[in-house]
Amino acid sequence: MPPPAQSPGDGRIRVALVDDSSIFLRGLTSILELENDFQVVATATSASDGFAAILERQPQVAIVDLRLRRCASDADSRLETGVELLHQIRRATSAPTLVLSSYHHPAWVRAAAQAGAHGFFEKDAAPGTLCAAIRFLARHKLPLWTPQQQAWLLTLPVGSPTPREMEILRLVAAGLSDREVGERLGIQTKTVSKHLELLRERLGVHTRMEAVLRARHLGLLPPEWEEDAM
């Protein structure tokens, strides 16, 4: 693991931004740099570029969108890609992450929290609120959830899937086969199948599609129109 992020010599808070919209990145960079205590040290429009930049620049806070391209050459942005990037950042760095996304369904807040995010704001959040959150995370490195988000995180149905099972279920909902899920997560196909078997048992269903529908009914997965965006 790289060494903990260090603040720049002038004392400003080092921030990295990852979003698939270059226009949004420029706007957010301008907002943050109007504040005297922020320095945007890296921006990226894909998950792979974002992860590389975060490893290299070691920001004190990383701000990540959920809907991202895997790499710069990828044509499609997917919600699940941002969740995967959060997992990578948590495993490889000490930087707290703040999600800034238009998709604020409870299922995505839970997914982000399980992946290691420290907070979750909608993209229309007031600049002052966002700046205050960045300062809090840089100083304390503690989770920053609203009361509503805390309720979503604490009121999971009895017998809810584990974080790994939810990773698999979200990919199944996106239409991936067991083999494709295994390749995406770096695990064997038989391991995926075993997880799905336990997941169906946990949810009290018999098929993959029933598991997806049951998870949506319980609020563990977002509405189908948001799954289509994955």
PyMOL commands that set and color helices and strands:
alter all, ss='L'
color gray80, all
select helices_A, chain A and resi 22-33+47-57+80-92+106-114+127-140+147-154+163-173+178-185+189-203+208-217+224-228
alter helices_A, ss='H'
color red, helices_A
select strands_A, chain A and resi 13-18+38-44+61-64+97-101+119-122
alter strands_A, ss='S'
color yellow, strands_A
deselect
rebuild
show_as cartoon
